[in-house]
Amino acid sequence: MAAKNYNSYESPFCTRYASEEMQYIFSAQKKFSTFRRLWVALARAEMKLGLDITQEQVDELEANVDNIDFAVAEAREKEVRHDVMSHVYAYGVVCPKAKGIIHLGATSCYVGDNTDVIVMRDAMKLVHRKLVNVINNLAKFADKYKSMPCLAYTHLQPAQLTTVGKRATLWTNELLMDLEDLEYRMNNLKLLGQKGTTGTQASFVELFDGDTKKIDMLEKMIAEEMGFEKCVPVSGQTYSRKVDYQVLSVLGGIAQSCSKFSNDLRLLANFKEMEEPFEKHQIGSSAMPYKRNPMRAERITSLARYVMVDTLNPAFTAGTQWFERTLDDSANKRIAVAEAFLAVDAILNIMLNVTDGLVVYDKVVRQRVMKELPFMATENIMMHAVKNGGDRQELHELLRQHSIAAAAVVKQEGGENDLVDRIAGDPKFGITKDEIMAILKPENFTGRSAEQVDNFIKECVKPVLDRNGDVLGEKAELSV
């Protein structure tokens, strides 16, 4: 095994974050073997449509799809300064019989752009698989904790109660929205086809002596061989760069949803209500041995920020293409598209790991509820006292005064919430502490939370899981 070179930059996506599967999708081997598959599809279709190409030549091309000598291609590129033609040359070296018909009638974007579309399609399939499994994990979690009352927050201030499971449906629902967007993009992705240097297919008009039906058939045959239903209807030399923007917008949406989840989890960890999994020998801090930092959730937040910003790259690229094409897209898109997918892959790996082992501290959750519940239950207490003969308007004012006083004990003195004792000790309420405590059952203050979880899983999540049952069960082990 070659020694590691510590003197050169290495992308953290490759060394720390992204899976080998996603890295392969954006590898040179995948890219240039796809070039060759496209050249095979072109030659096969041209042969079937009557051009002077033999089955022997097609067979030779097909037999050498993965037989890539990168050294030959790299040496040729230094000489000719053209990556596609260097690989045409390298392919011809191992396919001497077919050398003369490789790339016949095509321009560089035939292999370059079609390969980019194929790579994005395959990368989206991987993202889809992982996203479905994250949704499955969160749905199981929501179902398990659908009835456990917890504090809900508006403006990060305690509000009416919800349940731990109901909160998880909020995370899950946003990921379902992302899945719907992802599936739409996957189902509507089109191959460029073979459009020629300015999109007019002029070279193929010459090859087929003006027989446009054969040109249409050629494109259809190539699309089918590469697994696509359609090619784009019109183009310049390239497919519209809006496609890259549309795909990365979906990835940016996934990043947004995962960031929302990770930020909520980081806050809950501070509240000591929930935590991400913490491994036996994991170190939280080099200086503070007791710490259990939410480092995985923090990494989700960090990577998500990168993806959300990265969506601007294809937006600017799409908006600055001139006429039928310019080359200011190339360097940018080969970085922006690949790294957006690698980052989302990394995010989903962490999401798979974290959502499969979320820890809930139910006693802390209950304790925090009970500290705030007396304030939230004042209307219920007032109605009970009115039934016992009290004056509603007078009791309302007394409750306001008692609530302010109890809040002052908590905020200014650092004491416990004594609102219940204040009310029970006020004879105008005519209610005992036991009666008040009977009212203060958290389960009575969560509204339809449990029912909403059941309905959401049944109506929204289960259909998704049913049609994707063959990919369920995926887990992710993190290297760091």
C-alpha positions as CSV (number, residue, x, y, z in Angstrom):
1,M,0.0,0.0,0.0
2,A,1.4,3.4,-1.0
3,A,2.5,5.7,1.9
4,K,0.2,8.4,2.8
5,N,1.2,11.9,1.5
6,Y,0.9,14.4,4.4
7,N,2.2,17.2,2.2
8,S,-0.8,17.6,-0.1
9,Y,-4.3,18.8,0.6
10,E,-7.0,16.1,1.0
11,S,-10.7,16.8,1.0
12,P,-12.3,16.0,4.4
13,F,-15.2,14.6,2.5
14,C,-13.0,11.7,1.4
15,T,-11.0,11.3,4.5
16,R,-13.6,11.9,7.2
17,Y,-17.2,12.3,6.0
18,A,-18.6,10.9,2.8
19,S,-19.2,7.2,2.2
20,E,-17.1,5.1,-0.2
21,E,-20.2,4.5,-2.2
22,M,-20.8,8.2,-2.8
23,Q,-17.1,8.8,-3.4
24,Y,-17.1,6.1,-6.1
25,I,-20.1,7.8,-7.9
26,F,-17.9,10.9,-8.3
27,S,-14.7,9.0,-9.0
28,A,-12.6,9.2,-12.2
29,Q,-13.3,5.5,-12.8
30,K,-17.1,6.0,-12.7
31,K,-16.8,9.1,-14.9
32,F,-14.6,7.8,-17.6
33,S,-16.2,4.3,-17.7
34,T,-19.5,6.2,-18.2
35,F,-17.9,8.1,-21.1
36,R,-17.1,4.7,-22.6
37,R,-20.6,3.3,-22.0
38,L,-21.9,6.4,-23.9
39,W,-19.5,5.8,-26.8
40,V,-20.7,2.1,-26.9
41,A,-24.3,3.2,-26.9
42,L,-23.6,5.7,-29.7
43,A,-21.7,3.2,-31.8
44,R,-24.3,0.5,-31.3
45,A,-27.2,2.8,-32.3
46,E,-25.3,4.2,-35.3
47,M,-24.6,0.6,-36.5
48,K,-28.2,-0.4,-36.2
49,L,-29.3,2.7,-38.1
50,G,-27.0,1.8,-41.0
51,L,-23.7,3.5,-40.6
52,D,-20.5,1.7,-41.5
53,I,-19.8,0.2,-38.1
54,T,-19.4,-3.5,-37.4
55,Q,-20.6,-5.7,-34.5
56,E,-16.9,-6.6,-34.0
57,Q,-16.1,-3.0,-33.4
58,V,-19.0,-2.5,-30.9
59,D,-18.0,-5.7,-29.1
60,E,-14.4,-4.5,-28.8
61,L,-15.6,-1.2,-27.3
62,E,-17.9,-3.0,-24.9
63,A,-15.2,-5.4,-23.7
64,N,-12.9,-2.5,-22.7
65,V,-15.3,-0.2,-20.9
66,D,-13.5,-0.6,-17.6
67,N,-10.1,-1.1,-19.0
68,I,-8.9,2.4,-18.6
69,D,-5.2,3.3,-18.6
70,F,-5.3,6.7,-16.9
71,A,-1.6,7.2,-17.4
72,V,-2.0,7.1,-21.2
73,A,-5.0,9.6,-21.0
74,E,-3.1,12.0,-18.6
75,A,0.0,12.0,-20.8
76,R,-2.2,12.7,-23.9
77,E,-4.1,15.5,-22.1
78,K,-0.8,17.2,-21.4
79,E,-0.1,17.2,-25.1
80,V,-3.5,18.1,-26.5
81,R,-5.0,20.1,-23.5
82,H,-8.4,18.4,-24.0
83,D,-9.7,15.8,-21.5
84,V,-12.3,14.2,-23.8
85,M,-10.0,13.8,-26.7
86,S,-7.3,12.4,-24.5
87,H,-9.8,9.6,-23.4
88,V,-10.9,9.1,-27.0
89,Y,-7.2,8.4,-27.7
90,A,-6.8,6.1,-24.6
91,Y,-9.9,4.1,-25.6
92,G,-8.5,3.7,-29.1
93,V,-5.2,2.3,-27.8
94,V,-7.0,-0.7,-26.3
95,C,-9.6,-0.8,-29.1
96,P,-7.5,-0.7,-32.3
97,K,-10.3,-2.1,-34.5
98,A,-12.9,0.4,-33.3
99,K,-10.5,3.4,-32.9
100,G,-11.7,5.1,-36.1
101,I,-15.4,5.2,-35.1
102,I,-15.2,6.2,-31.4
103,H,-17.1,9.5,-30.8
104,L,-18.4,9.5,-34.4
105,G,-20.5,12.7,-35.0
106,A,-20.4,13.7,-31.3
107,T,-19.1,16.7,-29.5
108,S,-17.4,16.7,-26.1
109,C,-20.6,17.5,-24.3
110,Y,-22.1,14.2,-25.6
111,V,-20.0,12.3,-23.1
112,G,-19.3,15.2,-20.6
113,D,-22.9,16.4,-20.1
114,N,-24.6,13.0,-20.4
115,T,-22.1,11.6,-17.9
116,D,-22.9,14.5,-15.5
117,V,-26.6,13.7,-15.7
118,I,-26.0,10.0,-15.2
119,V,-23.8,10.6,-12.2
120,M,-26.4,13.0,-10.6
121,R,-29.1,10.4,-11.2
122,D,-27.0,7.7,-9.4
123,A,-26.1,10.0,-6.6
124,M,-29.7,11.0,-6.1
125,K,-30.6,7.3,-5.8
126,L,-28.1,6.9,-3.0
127,V,-29.4,10.1,-1.3
128,H,-33.0,8.8,-1.7
129,R,-32.1,5.4,-0.1
130,K,-30.5,7.0,3.0
131,L,-33.2,9.7,3.3
132,V,-35.9,7.0,3.4
133,N,-34.1,5.2,6.2
134,V,-33.7,8.4,8.2
135,I,-37.5,9.0,7.9
136,N,-38.1,5.4,9.0
137,N,-35.9,5.9,12.1
138,L,-37.7,9.1,13.1
139,A,-41.1,7.6,12.5
140,K,-40.3,4.8,14.8
141,F,-39.1,7.3,17.4
142,A,-42.2,9.4,17.0
143,D,-44.5,6.4,17.5
144,K,-42.6,5.2,20.6
145,Y,-42.8,8.6,22.3
146,K,-46.1,9.8,20.8
147,S,-47.8,10.1,24.3
148,M,-44.9,11.4,26.4
149,P,-45.7,15.0,27.4
150,C,-43.0,17.6,27.0
151,L,-42.6,21.4,27.0
152,A,-43.2,23.0,23.6
153,Y,-41.6,26.3,22.8
154,T,-42.5,29.4,20.9
155,H,-39.7,32.1,20.7
156,L,-37.7,29.5,22.7
157,Q,-40.0,30.3,25.7
158,P,-42.2,27.6,27.3
159,A,-45.6,27.4,25.6
160,Q,-48.4,24.8,25.7
161,L,-47.4,21.2,26.0
162,T,-46.7,18.9,23.1
163,T,-45.2,15.3,23.2
164,V,-41.8,14.1,22.4
165,G,-43.2,12.1,19.5
166,K,-45.3,14.9,18.1
167,R,-42.1,17.1,17.9
168,A,-40.4,14.3,16.0
169,T,-43.1,14.4,13.4
170,L,-42.1,18.0,12.6
171,W,-38.6,16.8,11.8
172,T,-40.0,13.9,9.8
173,N,-42.5,16.0,7.9
174,E,-39.8,18.3,6.5
175,L,-37.8,15.3,5.4
176,L,-40.8,13.9,3.6
177,M,-41.2,17.3,1.8
178,D,-37.5,16.9,0.7
179,L,-38.2,13.3,-0.4
180,E,-41.1,14.4,-2.5
181,D,-38.9,17.1,-4.2
182,L,-36.1,14.6,-4.7
183,E,-38.4,12.0,-6.3
184,Y,-39.8,14.7,-8.6
185,R,-36.3,15.6,-9.8
186,M,-35.3,12.0,-10.2
187,N,-38.4,11.2,-12.2
188,N,-38.1,14.2,-14.5
189,L,-34.3,14.1,-15.1
190,K,-33.5,13.9,-18.8
191,L,-30.4,12.9,-20.7
192,L,-28.9,15.6,-23.0
193,G,-28.7,13.1,-25.9
194,Q,-26.6,14.0,-28.9
195,K,-27.3,17.6,-29.9
196,G,-24.0,18.6,-31.5
197,T,-21.9,21.7,-31.0
198,T,-24.7,24.3,-30.9
199,G,-27.6,22.0,-30.3
200,T,-28.7,21.7,-34.0
201,Q,-27.5,18.1,-34.6
202,A,-25.9,19.3,-37.8
203,S,-23.2,16.6,-37.7
204,F,-25.8,13.9,-37.6
205,V,-27.8,15.4,-40.4
206,E,-24.6,14.9,-42.5
207,L,-23.9,11.4,-41.2
208,F,-27.5,10.2,-42.0
209,D,-27.8,12.1,-45.2
210,G,-30.6,14.3,-43.8
211,D,-32.7,11.4,-42.5
212,T,-34.2,13.1,-39.4
213,K,-36.2,10.1,-38.4
214,K,-33.0,8.2,-37.9
215,I,-31.5,11.0,-35.9
216,D,-34.6,11.0,-33.6
217,M,-34.3,7.2,-33.4
218,L,-30.6,7.4,-32.5
219,E,-31.3,9.7,-29.6
220,K,-34.1,7.4,-28.3
221,M,-31.9,4.3,-28.6
222,I,-29.1,6.0,-26.6
223,A,-31.5,7.2,-23.9
224,E,-33.0,3.8,-23.5
225,E,-29.6,2.1,-23.2
226,M,-28.5,4.6,-20.5
227,G,-31.7,4.1,-18.6
228,F,-33.6,7.3,-19.4
229,E,-37.1,7.7,-20.9
230,K,-36.3,11.0,-22.6
231,C,-33.7,13.5,-23.7
232,V,-34.1,17.2,-23.3
233,P,-36.2,18.6,-26.2
234,V,-33.9,21.5,-27.1
235,S,-30.5,22.6,-26.0
236,G,-27.4,24.6,-27.0
237,Q,-24.2,22.6,-26.7
238,T,-25.0,21.7,-23.1
239,Y,-28.1,20.8,-21.0
240,S,-29.4,23.8,-19.3
241,R,-27.4,24.6,-16.2
242,K,-30.7,25.2,-14.4
243,V,-30.8,21.4,-14.0
244,D,-27.8,21.5,-11.7
245,Y,-29.4,24.3,-9.7
246,Q,-32.7,22.4,-9.4
247,V,-30.9,19.3,-8.2
248,L,-28.7,21.2,-5.7
249,S,-31.8,23.1,-4.5
250,V,-33.2,19.7,-3.4
251,L,-29.9,18.9,-1.6
252,G,-30.1,22.3,0.0
253,G,-33.6,21.5,1.2
254,I,-32.4,18.3,2.8
255,A,-29.6,20.2,4.5
256,Q,-32.1,22.7,5.9
257,S,-34.3,20.0,7.4
258,C,-31.3,18.2,8.9
259,S,-30.0,21.4,10.3
260,K,-33.3,22.1,11.9
261,F,-33.3,18.7,13.5
262,S,-29.7,19.0,14.7
263,N,-30.2,22.5,16.2
264,D,-33.3,21.3,18.1
265,L,-31.3,18.3,19.4
266,R,-28.4,20.5,20.5
267,L,-30.9,22.6,22.5
268,L,-32.5,19.5,24.0
269,A,-29.1,18.2,25.0
270,N,-28.6,21.5,26.9
271,F,-31.9,21.0,28.6
272,K,-30.8,17.4,29.4
273,E,-34.0,16.1,27.9
274,M,-32.5,14.3,24.9
275,E,-29.1,13.3,23.6
276,E,-27.5,11.8,20.5
277,P,-25.8,8.4,21.1
278,F,-22.6,8.7,23.2
279,E,-20.1,5.9,22.7
280,K,-18.4,4.2,25.7
281,H,-14.9,5.7,25.1
282,Q,-16.0,8.9,23.5
283,I,-14.3,12.1,24.9
284,G,-16.5,15.2,25.2
285,S,-13.8,17.7,26.0
286,S,-10.0,17.7,26.4
287,A,-10.3,19.9,29.5
288,M,-13.6,18.9,31.0
289,P,-14.0,15.1,31.5
290,Y,-17.6,15.3,32.5
291,K,-18.8,16.9,29.2
292,R,-21.0,15.1,26.6
293,N,-21.0,17.5,23.7
294,P,-23.5,17.0,20.9
295,M,-20.7,16.7,18.4
296,R,-22.6,14.7,15.8
297,A,-25.5,17.1,15.7
298,E,-23.0,20.0,15.5
299,R,-21.4,18.3,12.5
300,I,-24.8,18.1,10.8
301,T,-25.3,21.8,11.4
302,S,-21.8,22.6,10.1
303,L,-22.1,20.5,6.9
304,A,-25.6,21.7,6.3
305,R,-24.4,25.3,6.3
306,Y,-21.9,24.4,3.6
307,V,-24.6,22.8,1.4
308,M,-27.0,25.6,1.7
309,V,-24.4,28.1,0.7
310,D,-23.2,25.8,-2.2
311,T,-26.6,26.0,-3.9
312,L,-25.6,29.5,-5.0
313,N,-22.9,28.1,-7.2
314,P,-25.2,26.6,-9.9
315,A,-27.6,29.5,-9.5
316,F,-24.9,31.9,-10.6
317,T,-23.6,29.5,-13.2
318,A,-27.0,29.1,-14.8
319,G,-27.6,32.8,-14.9
320,T,-24.3,33.6,-16.6
321,Q,-24.1,31.1,-19.5
322,W,-23.8,33.0,-22.8
323,F,-25.9,31.9,-25.8
324,E,-25.3,28.2,-26.7
325,R,-22.6,27.8,-24.1
326,T,-19.5,29.2,-22.3
327,L,-16.8,27.3,-20.4
328,D,-17.0,29.3,-17.1
329,D,-19.3,26.6,-15.8
330,S,-16.9,23.7,-16.0
331,A,-14.4,24.3,-13.1
332,N,-17.2,25.5,-10.8
333,K,-19.7,22.7,-11.5
334,R,-17.3,19.9,-11.1
335,I,-16.6,21.1,-7.6
336,A,-20.0,22.4,-6.6
337,V,-22.1,19.5,-7.7
338,A,-19.8,16.8,-6.4
339,E,-19.2,18.3,-3.0
340,A,-22.9,19.1,-2.5
341,F,-23.6,15.4,-2.9
342,L,-20.7,14.3,-0.8
343,A,-21.7,16.7,2.0
344,V,-25.4,15.6,1.9
345,D,-24.2,12.0,2.0
346,A,-22.1,12.8,5.1
347,I,-25.1,14.5,6.7
348,L,-27.4,11.6,6.0
349,N,-24.8,9.1,7.4
350,I,-24.8,11.1,10.6
351,M,-28.6,11.3,10.6
352,L,-28.8,7.6,10.2
353,N,-26.4,7.0,13.1
354,V,-28.0,9.6,15.4
355,T,-31.7,8.8,14.8
356,D,-31.1,5.1,15.3
357,G,-29.9,5.7,18.9
358,L,-31.6,8.9,20.3
359,V,-31.7,9.0,24.1
360,V,-34.6,10.4,26.0
361,Y,-34.4,11.2,29.7
362,D,-38.0,10.9,30.6
363,K,-37.7,11.9,34.3
364,V,-36.0,15.2,33.2
365,V,-38.6,15.8,30.6
366,R,-41.4,15.3,33.2
367,Q,-39.6,17.5,35.8
368,R,-39.3,20.4,33.3
369,V,-43.0,20.0,32.4
370,M,-44.1,20.1,36.1
371,K,-42.1,23.2,36.8
372,E,-44.0,25.1,34.1
373,L,-47.3,23.4,34.1
374,P,-48.9,25.4,37.0
375,F,-48.6,28.5,34.9
376,M,-50.2,26.8,31.9
377,A,-53.0,25.3,34.0
378,T,-54.2,28.5,35.6
379,E,-57.3,28.7,33.3
380,N,-58.2,25.1,34.2
381,I,-57.7,25.9,37.9
382,M,-59.8,29.0,37.6
383,M,-62.7,27.1,36.0
384,H,-62.6,24.5,38.7
385,A,-62.7,27.3,41.4
386,V,-65.6,29.0,39.6
387,K,-67.5,25.7,39.8
388,N,-66.9,25.8,43.5
389,G,-68.6,29.2,43.8
390,G,-65.8,31.6,43.0
391,D,-66.0,34.9,41.1
392,R,-64.3,34.5,37.7
393,Q,-63.1,38.1,37.4
394,E,-61.8,38.2,40.9
395,L,-60.0,34.9,40.6
396,H,-58.4,35.9,37.3
397,E,-56.8,38.9,39.0
398,L,-55.7,36.8,41.9
399,L,-54.1,34.3,39.5
400,R,-52.3,37.0,37.8
401,Q,-50.9,38.3,41.0
402,H,-49.9,34.8,42.3
403,S,-48.3,33.9,38.9
404,I,-46.1,37.1,39.0
405,A,-45.1,36.4,42.5
406,A,-44.3,32.7,41.8
407,A,-42.3,33.7,38.7
408,A,-40.3,36.2,40.8
409,V,-39.4,33.4,43.2
410,V,-38.1,31.3,40.3
411,K,-36.3,34.1,38.4
412,Q,-35.1,36.4,41.2
413,E,-34.5,34.0,44.1
414,G,-33.6,30.8,42.2
415,G,-36.4,29.0,44.1
416,E,-39.0,26.4,43.0
417,N,-42.3,27.3,41.4
418,D,-44.7,27.7,44.4
419,L,-47.8,28.8,42.5
420,V,-49.7,25.7,43.5
421,D,-49.1,26.3,47.2
422,R,-50.1,30.0,46.8
423,I,-53.4,29.1,45.1
424,A,-54.1,26.3,47.6
425,G,-53.4,28.7,50.5
426,D,-55.8,31.4,49.1
427,P,-59.2,30.8,50.6
428,K,-60.9,32.7,47.8
429,F,-60.2,29.7,45.5
430,G,-61.8,27.1,47.7
431,I,-59.5,24.4,46.2
432,T,-57.1,22.0,47.9
433,K,-53.6,21.2,46.8
434,D,-54.7,17.6,46.0
435,E,-57.4,18.9,43.8
436,I,-54.9,21.2,42.0
437,M,-52.5,18.3,41.5
438,A,-55.3,16.2,40.0
439,I,-55.7,18.9,37.4
440,L,-52.0,19.1,36.8
441,K,-51.7,15.9,34.8
442,P,-49.5,16.6,31.8
443,E,-51.3,14.1,29.6
444,N,-54.4,16.3,29.8
445,F,-52.6,19.2,28.2
446,T,-51.1,17.7,25.0
447,G,-54.2,18.1,22.9
448,R,-54.4,15.7,19.9
449,S,-50.6,15.1,19.9
450,A,-50.7,11.3,20.1
451,E,-53.6,11.1,17.6
452,Q,-51.7,13.4,15.2
453,V,-48.7,11.2,15.4
454,D,-50.8,8.1,14.6
455,N,-52.5,9.8,11.7
456,F,-49.3,11.2,10.3
457,I,-47.5,7.9,10.3
458,K,-50.4,6.1,8.8
459,E,-51.3,8.6,6.1
460,C,-47.9,10.2,5.2
461,V,-45.0,7.9,6.3
462,K,-46.3,4.4,5.9
463,P,-47.1,4.8,2.1
464,V,-43.5,5.9,1.6
465,L,-42.0,3.1,3.6
466,D,-44.3,0.5,1.9
467,R,-43.1,1.5,-1.6
468,N,-39.5,1.6,-0.4
469,G,-39.5,-1.6,1.7
470,D,-36.6,-3.1,-0.2
471,V,-34.1,-0.4,1.1
472,L,-35.1,-0.3,4.7
473,G,-32.7,-1.4,7.5
474,E,-29.7,0.7,6.5
475,K,-27.4,1.8,9.3
476,A,-24.3,4.0,9.3
477,E,-21.1,3.6,11.4
478,L,-19.2,6.8,11.6
479,S,-15.4,6.7,11.4
480,V,-15.0,9.9,13.4
